[in-house]
């Protein structure tokens, strides 16, 4: 999706102009992939960043009594991530362009992990008769050394 005036809605909040971009969809990226990328980008732009679950807030001092704020909301969907940006039009457009410039991520297949149960051989402790694994050197019950 390209960033242009048709998918940007401007709202006037007090005297600050904010923009809400239509959600960006990035295929094969999850929010866990994108959070560190967005956090690093905002820090490079001079923002103080805080991350809480699927929300990233950035604040940047622009003057003695003024600051610029941006909020990024991320939502995971199967095979894609939705990103909603809220803040000044300039920062939203620049962050949106950065996100769209990310290289396409190839779909990764989850590997099947097969866990085979191992059979353990146990022998009785010569002192307390508790069953102890052959690999143990001491009895977990009485502490006696097991001959190997």
N, CA, C and O atoms as a GROMACS GRO file, in nm:
protein
  592
    1UNK      N    1   0.085  -0.117   0.000
    1UNK     CA    2   0.000   0.000   0.000
    1UNK      C    3   0.090   0.123   0.000
    1UNK      O    4   0.181   0.133   0.083
    2UNK      N    5   0.068   0.216  -0.089
    2UNK     CA    6   0.146   0.338  -0.096
    2UNK      C    7   0.087   0.444  -0.005
    2UNK      O    8  -0.034   0.450   0.016
    3UNK      N    9   0.175   0.526   0.048
    3UNK     CA   10   0.128   0.634   0.134
    3UNK      C   11   0.094   0.755   0.048
    3UNK      O   12   0.182   0.811  -0.019
    4UNK      N   13  -0.029   0.795   0.050
    4UNK     CA   14  -0.069   0.915  -0.022
    4UNK      C   15  -0.184   0.980   0.053
    4UNK      O   16  -0.227   0.929   0.156
    5UNK      N   17  -0.233   1.090   0.003
    5UNK     CA   18  -0.337   1.165   0.073
    5UNK      C   19  -0.469   1.090   0.083
    5UNK      O   20  -0.549   1.119   0.172
    6UNK      N   21  -0.493   0.992  -0.006
    6UNK     CA   22  -0.621   0.923  -0.003
    6UNK      C   23  -0.633   0.828   0.116
    6UNK      O   24  -0.744   0.801   0.162
    7UNK      N   25  -0.519   0.775   0.166
    7UNK     CA   26  -0.531   0.684   0.279
    7UNK      C   27  -0.484   0.748   0.410
    7UNK      O   28  -0.455   0.677   0.507
    8UNK      N   29  -0.478   0.879   0.415
    8UNK     CA   30  -0.444   0.950   0.538
    8UNK      C   31  -0.564   1.033   0.580
    8UNK      O   32  -0.615   1.114   0.502
    9UNK      N   33  -0.608   1.012   0.704
    9UNK     CA   34  -0.717   1.094   0.758
    9UNK      C   35  -0.656   1.189   0.859
    9UNK      O   36  -0.587   1.145   0.952
   10UNK      N   37  -0.680   1.316   0.843
   10UNK     CA   38  -0.627   1.414   0.937
   10UNK      C   39  -0.737   1.454   1.035
   10UNK      O   40  -0.852   1.472   0.996
   11UNK      N   41  -0.700   1.466   1.160
   11UNK     CA   42  -0.794   1.515   1.260
   11UNK      C   43  -0.726   1.627   1.336
   11UNK      O   44  -0.605   1.625   1.356
   12UNK      N   45  -0.803   1.723   1.379
   12UNK     CA   46  -0.750   1.834   1.458
   12UNK      C   47  -0.783   1.807   1.603
   12UNK      O   48  -0.900   1.799   1.640
   13UNK      N   49  -0.682   1.793   1.684
   13UNK     CA   50  -0.700   1.770   1.826
   13UNK      C   51  -0.639   1.889   1.898
   13UNK      O   52  -0.517   1.907   1.897
   14UNK      N   53  -0.722   1.970   1.957
   14UNK     CA   54  -0.680   2.096   2.016
   14UNK      C   55  -0.607   2.176   1.909
   14UNK      O   56  -0.666   2.211   1.807
   15UNK      N   57  -0.480   2.206   1.932
   15UNK     CA   58  -0.408   2.280   1.828
   15UNK      C   59  -0.304   2.193   1.759
   15UNK      O   60  -0.226   2.242   1.677
   16UNK      N   61  -0.302   2.064   1.792
   16UNK     CA   62  -0.206   1.974   1.731
   16UNK      C   63  -0.271   1.898   1.617
   16UNK      O   64  -0.385   1.854   1.629
   17UNK      N   65  -0.202   1.884   1.509
   17UNK     CA   66  -0.254   1.808   1.395
   17UNK      C   67  -0.200   1.666   1.404
   17UNK      O   68  -0.079   1.645   1.412
   18UNK      N   69  -0.289   1.571   1.404
   18UNK     CA   70  -0.249   1.431   1.409
   18UNK      C   71  -0.299   1.361   1.284
   18UNK      O   72  -0.397   1.403   1.223
   19UNK      N   73  -0.233   1.255   1.248
   19UNK     CA   74  -0.283   1.178   1.135
   19UNK      C   75  -0.296   1.033   1.177
   19UNK      O   76  -0.219   0.985   1.260
   20UNK      N   77  -0.393   0.966   1.121
   20UNK     CA   78  -0.414   0.825   1.143
   20UNK      C   79  -0.403   0.758   1.007
   20UNK      O   80  -0.487   0.780   0.920
   21UNK      N   81  -0.301   0.678   0.989
   21UNK     CA   82  -0.284   0.609   0.862
   21UNK      C   83  -0.373   0.486   0.858
   21UNK      O   84  -0.394   0.420   0.960
   22UNK      N   85  -0.422   0.456   0.741
   22UNK     CA   86  -0.490   0.327   0.724
   22UNK      C   87  -0.387   0.219   0.757
   22UNK      O   88  -0.268   0.238   0.731
   23UNK      N   89  -0.431   0.108   0.813
   23UNK     CA   90  -0.334   0.007   0.857
   23UNK      C   91  -0.246  -0.042   0.742
   23UNK      O   92  -0.292  -0.067   0.631
   24UNK      N   93  -0.117  -0.055   0.772
   24UNK     CA   94  -0.023  -0.114   0.678
   24UNK      C   95  -0.020  -0.263   0.706
   24UNK      O   96  -0.025  -0.305   0.822
   25UNK      N   97  -0.014  -0.344   0.602
   25UNK     CA   98  -0.006  -0.489   0.617
   25UNK      C   99   0.127  -0.538   0.564
   25UNK      O  100   0.158  -0.517   0.446
   26UNK      N  101   0.205  -0.602   0.648
   26UNK     CA  102   0.334  -0.658   0.605
   26UNK      C  103   0.324  -0.810   0.610
   26UNK      O  104   0.302  -0.868   0.717
   27UNK      N  105   0.341  -0.873   0.494
   27UNK     CA  106   0.327  -1.018   0.484
   27UNK      C  107   0.449  -1.088   0.544
   27UNK      O  108   0.562  -1.042   0.532
   28UNK      N  109   0.422  -1.200   0.608
   28UNK     CA  110   0.522  -1.289   0.666
   28UNK      C  111   0.602  -1.226   0.780
   28UNK      O  112   0.699  -1.286   0.827
   29UNK      N  113   0.565  -1.108   0.825
   29UNK     CA  114   0.627  -1.047   0.942
   29UNK      C  115   0.530  -1.061   1.058
   29UNK      O  116   0.409  -1.048   1.041
   30UNK      N  117   0.582  -1.089   1.176
   30UNK     CA  118   0.499  -1.089   1.295
   30UNK      C  119   0.534  -0.964   1.375
   30UNK      O  120   0.635  -0.899   1.348
   31UNK      N  121   0.451  -0.931   1.473
   31UNK     CA  122   0.480  -0.813   1.553
   31UNK      C  123   0.609  -0.833   1.632
   31UNK      O  124   0.675  -0.736   1.668
   32UNK      N  125   0.646  -0.959   1.660
   32UNK     CA  126   0.770  -0.985   1.732
   32UNK      C  127   0.892  -0.957   1.645
   32UNK      O  128   0.999  -0.927   1.697
   33UNK      N  129   0.876  -0.966   1.514
   33UNK     CA  130   0.984  -0.927   1.422
   33UNK      C  131   0.993  -0.776   1.411
   33UNK      O  132   1.103  -0.720   1.404
   34UNK      N  133   0.877  -0.709   1.411
   34UNK     CA  134   0.872  -0.566   1.382
   34UNK      C  135   0.900  -0.477   1.502
   34UNK      O  136   0.953  -0.367   1.485
   35UNK      N  137   0.866  -0.520   1.623
   35UNK     CA  138   0.884  -0.433   1.741
   35UNK      C  139   1.029  -0.386   1.754
   35UNK      O  140   1.049  -0.266   1.770
   36UNK      N  141   1.131  -0.474   1.748
   36UNK     CA  142   1.268  -0.422   1.761
   36UNK      C  143   1.308  -0.332   1.645
   36UNK      O  144   1.385  -0.237   1.665
   37UNK      N  145   1.258  -0.358   1.523
   37UNK     CA  146   1.292  -0.274   1.409
   37UNK      C  147   1.234  -0.133   1.426
   37UNK      O  148   1.303  -0.034   1.402
   38UNK      N  149   1.106  -0.125   1.466
   38UNK     CA  150   1.041   0.005   1.484
   38UNK      C  151   1.104   0.079   1.602
   38UNK      O  152   1.126   0.200   1.594
   39UNK      N  153   1.132   0.008   1.709
   39UNK     CA  154   1.194   0.069   1.827
   39UNK      C  155   1.330   0.130   1.792
   39UNK      O  156   1.359   0.242   1.833
   40UNK      N  157   1.412   0.058   1.717
   40UNK     CA  158   1.543   0.108   1.675
   40UNK      C  159   1.528   0.229   1.584
   40UNK      O  160   1.603   0.326   1.598
   41UNK      N  161   1.434   0.224   1.491
   41UNK     CA  162   1.414   0.336   1.398
   41UNK      C  163   1.373   0.462   1.474
   41UNK      O  164   1.426   0.569   1.448
   42UNK      N  165   1.279   0.449   1.568
   42UNK     CA  166   1.235   0.565   1.646
   42UNK      C  167   1.348   0.622   1.731
   42UNK      O  168   1.361   0.743   1.743
   43UNK      N  169   1.430   0.535   1.789
   43UNK     CA  170   1.544   0.583   1.869
   43UNK      C  171   1.644   0.657   1.782
   43UNK      O  172   1.700   0.758   1.826
   44UNK      N  173   1.667   0.610   1.659
   44UNK     CA  174   1.756   0.682   1.567
   44UNK      C  175   1.701   0.819   1.529
   44UNK      O  176   1.777   0.911   1.499
   45UNK      N  177   1.568   0.832   1.530
   45UNK     CA  178   1.504   0.961   1.499
   45UNK      C  179   1.501   1.054   1.621
   45UNK      O  180   1.453   1.166   1.610
   46UNK      N  181   1.551   1.008   1.735
   46UNK     CA  182   1.558   1.091   1.854
   46UNK      C  183   1.442   1.077   1.951
   46UNK      O  184   1.426   1.161   2.039
   47UNK      N  185   1.361   0.973   1.937
   47UNK     CA  186   1.246   0.952   2.024
   47UNK      C  187   1.287   0.870   2.146
   47UNK      O  188   1.372   0.782   2.137
   48UNK      N  189   1.225   0.901   2.259
   48UNK     CA  190   1.232   0.813   2.375
   48UNK      C  191   1.120   0.712   2.356
   48UNK      O  192   1.005   0.750   2.336
   49UNK      N  193   1.153   0.584   2.363
   49UNK     CA  194   1.059   0.479   2.323
   49UNK      C  195   1.020   0.393   2.443
   49UNK      O  196   1.104   0.357   2.525
   50UNK      N  197   0.891   0.362   2.450
   50UNK     CA  198   0.843   0.263   2.548
   50UNK      C  199   0.755   0.163   2.475
   50UNK      O  200   0.673   0.200   2.390
   51UNK      N  201   0.772   0.036   2.510
   51UNK     CA  202   0.697  -0.072   2.446
   51UNK      C  203   0.613  -0.140   2.552
   51UNK      O  204   0.663  -0.178   2.659
   52UNK      N  205   0.487  -0.156   2.522
   52UNK     CA  206   0.396  -0.227   2.612
   52UNK      C  207   0.311  -0.320   2.527
   52UNK      O  208   0.222  -0.275   2.455
   53UNK      N  209   0.337  -0.449   2.537
   53UNK     CA  210   0.265  -0.553   2.462
   53UNK      C  211   0.273  -0.523   2.311
   53UNK      O  212   0.381  -0.534   2.253
   54UNK      N  213   0.162  -0.486   2.248
   54UNK     CA  214   0.161  -0.462   2.104
   54UNK      C  215   0.156  -0.313   2.071
   54UNK      O  216   0.115  -0.276   1.961
   55UNK      N  217   0.196  -0.227   2.163
   55UNK     CA  218   0.191  -0.082   2.143
   55UNK      C  219   0.330  -0.022   2.170
   55UNK      O  220   0.395  -0.055   2.268
   56UNK      N  221   0.371   0.065   2.079
   56UNK     CA  222   0.498   0.135   2.094
   56UNK      C  223   0.468   0.285   2.100
   56UNK      O  224   0.404   0.339   2.010
   57UNK      N  225   0.513   0.351   2.205
   57UNK     CA  226   0.496   0.495   2.219
   57UNK      C  227   0.632   0.562   2.208
   57UNK      O  228   0.730   0.516   2.268
   58UNK      N  229   0.638   0.670   2.131
   58UNK     CA  230   0.761   0.747   2.118
   58UNK      C  231   0.734   0.893   2.146
   58UNK      O  232   0.634   0.948   2.099
   59UNK      N  233   0.823   0.956   2.222
   59UNK     CA  234   0.811   1.098   2.255
   59UNK      C  235   0.944   1.165   2.226
   59UNK      O  236   1.050   1.114   2.262
   60UNK      N  237   0.936   1.280   2.161
   60UNK     CA  238   1.057   1.355   2.125
   60UNK      C  239   1.035   1.501   2.160
   60UNK      O  240   0.937   1.561   2.118
   61UNK      N  241   1.125   1.558   2.236
   61UNK     CA  242   1.116   1.700   2.272
   61UNK      C  243   1.154   1.784   2.150
   61UNK      O  244   1.261   1.767   2.093
   62UNK      N  245   1.065   1.874   2.113
   62UNK     CA  246   1.094   1.962   1.999
   62UNK      C  247   1.120   2.105   2.043
   62UNK      O  248   1.168   2.186   1.965
   63UNK      N  249   1.089   2.135   2.167
   63UNK     CA  250   1.110   2.268   2.222
   63UNK      C  251   1.098   2.261   2.372
   63UNK      O  252   1.081   2.153   2.428
   64UNK      N  253   1.107   2.376   2.438
   64UNK     CA  254   1.100   2.377   2.583
   64UNK      C  255   0.965   2.328   2.634
   64UNK      O  256   0.959   2.251   2.729
   65UNK      N  257   0.858   2.373   2.572
   65UNK     CA  258   0.724   2.334   2.615
   65UNK      C  259   0.654   2.243   2.516
   65UNK      O  260   0.535   2.215   2.532
   66UNK      N  261   0.722   2.195   2.414
   66UNK     CA  262   0.654   2.116   2.312
   66UNK      C  263   0.725   1.983   2.289
   66UNK      O  264   0.845   1.969   2.312
   67UNK      N  265   0.648   1.887   2.245
   67UNK     CA  266   0.704   1.756   2.213
   67UNK      C  267   0.623   1.694   2.100
   67UNK      O  268   0.508   1.731   2.075
   68UNK      N  269   0.685   1.600   2.034
   68UNK     CA  270   0.620   1.527   1.925
   68UNK      C  271   0.598   1.384   1.974
   68UNK      O  272   0.687   1.324   2.034
   69UNK      N  273   0.480   1.330   1.948
   69UNK     CA  274   0.448   1.196   1.993
   69UNK      C  275   0.405   1.110   1.876
   69UNK      O  276   0.343   1.158   1.780
   70UNK      N  277   0.438   0.983   1.885
   70UNK     CA  278   0.393   0.885   1.786
   70UNK      C  279   0.356   0.758   1.861
   70UNK      O  280   0.421   0.719   1.958
   71UNK      N  281   0.249   0.694   1.815
   71UNK     CA  282   0.204   0.568   1.872
   71UNK      C  283   0.188   0.468   1.758
   71UNK      O  284   0.130   0.499   1.654
   72UNK      N  285   0.240   0.348   1.780
   72UNK     CA  286   0.233   0.241   1.680
   72UNK      C  287   0.159   0.124   1.744
   72UNK      O  288   0.199   0.075   1.850
   73UNK      N  289   0.051   0.080   1.679
   73UNK     CA  290  -0.024  -0.037   1.724
   73UNK      C  291   0.002  -0.151   1.627
   73UNK      O  292  -0.009  -0.133   1.506
   74UNK      N  293   0.037  -0.267   1.679
   74UNK     CA  294   0.065  -0.383   1.595
   74UNK      C  295  -0.034  -0.495   1.628
   74UNK      O  296  -0.066  -0.518   1.744
   75UNK      N  297  -0.081  -0.564   1.524
   75UNK     CA  298  -0.171  -0.677   1.541
   75UNK      C  299  -0.124  -0.792   1.452
   75UNK      O  300  -0.098  -0.773   1.334
   76UNK      N  301  -0.114  -0.910   1.511
   76UNK     CA  302  -0.076  -1.028   1.435
   76UNK      C  303  -0.197  -1.092   1.370
   76UNK      O  304  -0.302  -1.107   1.433
   77UNK      N  305  -0.182  -1.128   1.245
   77UNK     CA  306  -0.280  -1.206   1.172
   77UNK      C  307  -0.205  -1.322   1.109
   77UNK      O  308  -0.082  -1.317   1.099
   78UNK      N  309  -0.275  -1.427   1.067
   78UNK     CA  310  -0.203  -1.536   1.000
   78UNK      C  311  -0.128  -1.484   0.878
   78UNK      O  312  -0.187  -1.426   0.787
   79UNK      N  313   0.000  -1.505   0.877
   79UNK     CA  314   0.089  -1.472   0.766
   79UNK      C  315   0.107  -1.323   0.740
   79UNK      O  316   0.161  -1.286   0.635
   80UNK      N  317   0.064  -1.235   0.830
   80UNK     CA  318   0.088  -1.091   0.812
   80UNK      C  319   0.070  -1.018   0.943
   80UNK      O  320   0.016  -1.071   1.040
   81UNK      N  321   0.117  -0.893   0.945
   81UNK     CA  322   0.104  -0.809   1.063
   81UNK      C  323   0.043  -0.676   1.020
   81UNK      O  324   0.081  -0.619   0.918
   82UNK      N  325  -0.053  -0.628   1.098
   82UNK     CA  326  -0.118  -0.501   1.071
   82UNK      C  327  -0.055  -0.395   1.160
   82UNK      O  328  -0.034  -0.418   1.280
   83UNK      N  329  -0.024  -0.279   1.103
   83UNK     CA  330   0.040  -0.171   1.177
   83UNK      C  331  -0.043  -0.045   1.161
   83UNK      O  332  -0.071  -0.002   1.049
   84UNK      N  333  -0.083   0.015   1.273
   84UNK     CA  334  -0.157   0.141   1.272
   84UNK      C  335  -0.068   0.246   1.336
   84UNK      O  336  -0.017   0.227   1.446
   85UNK      N  337  -0.052   0.358   1.266
   85UNK     CA  338   0.034   0.466   1.313
   85UNK      C  339  -0.051   0.585   1.354
   85UNK      O  340  -0.149   0.618   1.287
   86UNK      N  341  -0.012   0.650   1.462
   86UNK     CA  342  -0.082   0.770   1.508
   86UNK      C  343   0.025   0.870   1.551
   86UNK      O  344   0.112   0.838   1.632
   87UNK      N  345   0.017   0.990   1.498
   87UNK     CA  346   0.113   1.094   1.531
   87UNK      C  347   0.109   1.203   1.426
   87UNK      O  348   0.010   1.217   1.354
   88UNK      N  349   0.216   1.281   1.418
   88UNK     CA  350   0.219   1.387   1.317
   88UNK      C  351   0.230   1.325   1.179
   88UNK      O  352   0.283   1.215   1.163
   89UNK      N  353   0.181   1.395   1.078
   89UNK     CA  354   0.179   1.341   0.943
   89UNK      C  355   0.320   1.311   0.895
   89UNK      O  356   0.342   1.209   0.829
   90UNK      N  357   0.416   1.397   0.926
   90UNK     CA  358   0.552   1.379   0.879
   90UNK      C  359   0.612   1.250   0.933
   90UNK      O  360   0.665   1.169   0.856
   91UNK      N  361   0.604   1.230   1.064
   91UNK     CA  362   0.665   1.110   1.123
   91UNK      C  363   0.592   0.984   1.080
   91UNK      O  364   0.655   0.881   1.059
   92UNK      N  365   0.459   0.990   1.067
   92UNK     CA  366   0.382   0.873   1.022
   92UNK      C  367   0.422   0.834   0.879
   92UNK      O  368   0.437   0.716   0.849
   93UNK      N  369   0.438   0.932   0.794
   93UNK     CA  370   0.476   0.902   0.655
   93UNK      C  371   0.617   0.844   0.649
   93UNK      O  372   0.641   0.748   0.576
   94UNK      N  373   0.710   0.903   0.724
   94UNK     CA  374   0.848   0.853   0.721
   94UNK      C  375   0.857   0.712   0.778
   94UNK      O  376   0.927   0.627   0.722
   95UNK      N  377   0.787   0.687   0.888
   95UNK     CA  378   0.788   0.552   0.946
   95UNK      C  379   0.718   0.453   0.854
   95UNK      O  380   0.764   0.340   0.839
   96UNK      N  381   0.608   0.495   0.793
   96UNK     CA  382   0.538   0.409   0.698
   96UNK      C  383   0.625   0.374   0.578
   96UNK      O  384   0.624   0.260   0.532
   97UNK      N  385   0.699   0.472   0.527
   97UNK     CA  386   0.788   0.445   0.415
   97UNK      C  387   0.902   0.351   0.455
   97UNK      O  388   0.943   0.265   0.377
   98UNK      N  389   0.953   0.368   0.578
   98UNK     CA  390   1.057   0.277   0.627
   98UNK      C  391   1.004   0.134   0.634
   98UNK      O  392   1.071   0.040   0.590
   99UNK      N  393   0.884   0.118   0.689
   99UNK     CA  394   0.827  -0.016   0.701
   99UNK      C  395   0.800  -0.079   0.565
   99UNK      O  396   0.819  -0.200   0.548
  100UNK      N  397   0.757   0.002   0.470
  100UNK     CA  398   0.731  -0.052   0.336
  100UNK      C  399   0.860  -0.084   0.262
  100UNK      O  400   0.860  -0.164   0.168
  101UNK      N  401   0.971  -0.023   0.304
  101UNK     CA  402   1.099  -0.050   0.238
  101UNK      C  403   1.167  -0.175   0.292
  101UNK      O  404   1.271  -0.216   0.240
  102UNK      N  405   1.111  -0.236   0.396
  102UNK     CA  406   1.171  -0.360   0.449
  102UNK      C  407   1.168  -0.467   0.342
  102UNK      O  408   1.070  -0.478   0.268
  103UNK      N  409   1.273  -0.547   0.334
  103UNK     CA  410   1.274  -0.652   0.233
  103UNK      C  411   1.165  -0.754   0.261
  103UNK      O  412   1.133  -0.781   0.377
  104UNK      N  413   1.107  -0.813   0.156
  104UNK     CA  414   1.003  -0.913   0.178
  104UNK      C  415   1.062  -1.031   0.255
  104UNK      O  416   1.170  -1.080   0.224
  105UNK      N  417   0.989  -1.074   0.352
  105UNK     CA  418   1.036  -1.184   0.436
  105UNK      C  419   0.976  -1.313   0.383
  105UNK      O  420   0.856  -1.322   0.358
  106UNK      N  421   1.062  -1.412   0.367
  106UNK     CA  422   1.014  -1.540   0.318
  106UNK      C  423   0.941  -1.612   0.430
  106UNK      O  424   0.975  -1.599   0.548
  107UNK      N  425   0.839  -1.686   0.392
  107UNK     CA  426   0.762  -1.760   0.489
  107UNK      C  427   0.849  -1.872   0.546
  107UNK      O  428   0.911  -1.948   0.472
  108UNK      N  429   0.851  -1.880   0.678
  108UNK     CA  430   0.930  -1.984   0.742
  108UNK      C  431   0.838  -2.096   0.788
  108UNK      O  432   0.730  -2.071   0.841
  109UNK      N  433   0.881  -2.215   0.766
  109UNK     CA  434   0.803  -2.329   0.810
  109UNK      C  435   0.848  -2.366   0.950
  109UNK      O  436   0.967  -2.368   0.981
  110UNK      N  437   0.751  -2.394   1.033
  110UNK     CA  438   0.784  -2.439   1.167
  110UNK      C  439   0.836  -2.581   1.158
  110UNK      O  440   0.776  -2.668   1.095
  111UNK      N  441   0.948  -2.602   1.222
  111UNK     CA  442   1.007  -2.735   1.220
  111UNK      C  443   0.937  -2.824   1.322
  111UNK      O  444   0.903  -2.782   1.432
  112UNK      N  445   0.918  -2.945   1.281
  112UNK     CA  446   0.860  -3.042   1.372
  112UNK      C  447   0.970  -3.093   1.464
  112UNK      O  448   1.078  -3.132   1.419
  113UNK      N  449   0.941  -3.090   1.590
  113UNK     CA  450   1.037  -3.141   1.688
  113UNK      C  451   0.983  -3.272   1.740
  113UNK      O  452   0.873  -3.280   1.795
  114UNK      N  453   1.062  -3.375   1.722
  114UNK     CA  454   1.022  -3.506   1.767
  114UNK      C  455   1.105  -3.540   1.890
  114UNK      O  456   1.228  -3.545   1.884
  115UNK      N  457   1.037  -3.563   1.998
  115UNK     CA  458   1.105  -3.598   2.122
  115UNK      C  459   1.080  -3.747   2.148
  115UNK      O  460   0.966  -3.791   2.164
  116UNK      N  461   1.188  -3.820   2.153
  116UNK     CA  462   1.176  -3.962   2.181
  116UNK      C  463   1.197  -3.981   2.330
  116UNK      O  464   1.291  -3.929   2.390
  117UNK      N  465   1.107  -4.057   2.388
  117UNK     CA  466   1.123  -4.087   2.530
  117UNK      C  467   1.234  -4.189   2.546
  117UNK      O  468   1.241  -4.289   2.475
  118UNK      N  469   1.320  -4.159   2.641
  118UNK     CA  470   1.430  -4.251   2.666
  118UNK      C  471   1.390  -4.343   2.780
  118UNK      O  472   1.325  -4.303   2.877
  119UNK      N  473   1.429  -4.464   2.764
  119UNK     CA  474   1.401  -4.561   2.868
  119UNK      C  475   1.515  -4.554   2.969
  119UNK      O  476   1.632  -4.564   2.932
  120UNK      N  477   1.481  -4.539   3.094
  120UNK     CA  478   1.585  -4.533   3.196
  120UNK      C  479   1.585  -4.663   3.275
  120UNK      O  480   1.481  -4.721   3.306
  121UNK      N  481   1.702  -4.705   3.306
  121UNK     CA  482   1.720  -4.827   3.383
  121UNK      C  483   1.748  -4.786   3.527
  121UNK      O  484   1.833  -4.701   3.553
  122UNK      N  485   1.676  -4.846   3.619
  122UNK     CA  486   1.692  -4.813   3.760
  122UNK      C  487   1.736  -4.937   3.838
  122UNK      O  488   1.700  -5.050   3.805
  123UNK      N  489   1.816  -4.911   3.940
  123UNK     CA  490   1.859  -5.019   4.030
  123UNK      C  491   1.825  -4.976   4.173
  123UNK      O  492   1.819  -4.857   4.201
  124UNK      N  493   1.804  -5.072   4.262
  124UNK     CA  494   1.774  -5.035   4.400
  124UNK      C  495   1.901  -4.993   4.474
  124UNK      O  496   2.008  -5.050   4.454
  125UNK      N  497   1.887  -4.893   4.562
  125UNK     CA  498   1.998  -4.849   4.646
  125UNK      C  499   2.030  -4.963   4.743
  125UNK      O  500   1.939  -5.023   4.800
  126UNK      N  501   2.159  -4.994   4.762
  126UNK     CA  502   2.193  -5.106   4.851
  126UNK      C  503   2.160  -5.079   4.998
  126UNK      O  504   2.156  -5.172   5.079
  127UNK      N  505   2.136  -4.951   5.034
  127UNK     CA  506   2.110  -4.919   5.174
  127UNK      C  507   1.962  -4.897   5.205
  127UNK      O  508   1.910  -4.953   5.301
  128UNK      N  509   1.891  -4.814   5.122
  128UNK     CA  510   1.751  -4.782   5.153
  128UNK      C  511   1.653  -4.845   5.055
  128UNK      O  512   1.532  -4.831   5.072
  129UNK      N  513   1.702  -4.914   4.952
  129UNK     CA  514   1.622  -4.984   4.852
  129UNK      C  515   1.537  -4.893   4.764
  129UNK      O  516   1.446  -4.942   4.697
  130UNK      N  517   1.564  -4.761   4.760
  130UNK     CA  518   1.496  -4.668   4.668
  130UNK      C  519   1.550  -4.691   4.527
  130UNK      O  520   1.670  -4.712   4.510
  131UNK      N  521   1.462  -4.688   4.427
  131UNK     CA  522   1.508  -4.705   4.289
  131UNK      C  523   1.584  -4.581   4.244
  131UNK      O  524   1.536  -4.468   4.256
  132UNK      N  525   1.704  -4.605   4.192
  132UNK     CA  526   1.794  -4.497   4.151
  132UNK      C  527   1.836  -4.524   4.007
  132UNK      O  528   1.865  -4.638   3.971
  133UNK      N  529   1.840  -4.420   3.924
  133UNK     CA  530   1.884  -4.434   3.785
  133UNK      C  531   2.029  -4.479   3.781
  133UNK      O  532   2.108  -4.444   3.868
  134UNK      N  533   2.062  -4.557   3.681
  134UNK     CA  534   2.197  -4.610   3.667
  134UNK      C  535   2.298  -4.497   3.650
  134UNK      O  536   2.415  -4.512   3.687
  135UNK      N  537   2.257  -4.385   3.595
  135UNK     CA  538   2.349  -4.274   3.570
  135UNK      C  539   2.380  -4.192   3.696
  135UNK      O  540   2.473  -4.112   3.696
  136UNK      N  541   2.303  -4.211   3.803
  136UNK     CA  542   2.325  -4.138   3.928
  136UNK      C  543   2.445  -4.196   4.003
  136UNK      O  544   2.469  -4.316   3.998
  137UNK      N  545   2.519  -4.110   4.071
  137UNK     CA  546   2.632  -4.155   4.151
  137UNK      C  547   2.594  -4.167   4.298
  137UNK      O  548   2.653  -4.244   4.373
  138UNK      N  549   2.491  -4.086   4.339
  138UNK     CA  550   2.446  -4.090   4.478
  138UNK      C  551   2.298  -4.116   4.483
  138UNK      O  552   2.226  -4.078   4.390
  139UNK      N  553   2.251  -4.176   4.586
  139UNK     CA  554   2.109  -4.201   4.607
  139UNK      C  555   2.042  -4.069   4.647
  139UNK      O  556   2.088  -4.004   4.740
  140UNK      N  557   1.934  -4.029   4.577
  140UNK     CA  558   1.867  -3.902   4.613
  140UNK      C  559   1.795  -3.910   4.746
  140UNK      O  560   1.761  -3.806   4.803
  141UNK      N  561   1.769  -4.033   4.798
  141UNK     CA  562   1.696  -4.048   4.923
  141UNK      C  563   1.790  -4.045   5.045
  141UNK      O  564   1.769  -3.966   5.137
  142UNK      N  565   1.892  -4.132   5.045
  142UNK     CA  566   1.977  -4.141   5.163
  142UNK      C  567   2.116  -4.081   5.142
  142UNK      O  568   2.187  -4.056   5.240
  143UNK      N  569   2.157  -4.056   5.018
  143UNK     CA  570   2.287  -3.993   4.991
  143UNK      C  571   2.400  -4.091   4.979
  143UNK      O  572   2.515  -4.050   4.965
  144UNK      N  573   2.373  -4.218   4.985
  144UNK     CA  574   2.478  -4.319   4.976
  144UNK      C  575   2.531  -4.324   4.833
  144UNK      O  576   2.457  -4.304   4.737
  145UNK      N  577   2.663  -4.352   4.820
  145UNK     CA  578   2.722  -4.366   4.688
  145UNK      C  579   2.682  -4.499   4.626
  145UNK      O  580   2.680  -4.602   4.694
  146UNK      N  581   2.650  -4.497   4.499
  146UNK     CA  582   2.609  -4.616   4.425
  146UNK      C  583   2.731  -4.665   4.349
  146UNK      O  584   2.802  -4.587   4.286
  147UNK      N  585   2.757  -4.797   4.356
  147UNK     CA  586   2.869  -4.853   4.282
  147UNK      C  587   2.836  -4.852   4.134
  147UNK      O  588   2.722  -4.880   4.096
  148UNK      N  589   2.932  -4.820   4.050
  148UNK     CA  590   2.907  -4.812   3.908
  148UNK      C  591   2.970  -4.916   3.827
  148UNK      O  592   2.954  -4.918   3.705
   0.00000   0.00000   0.00000
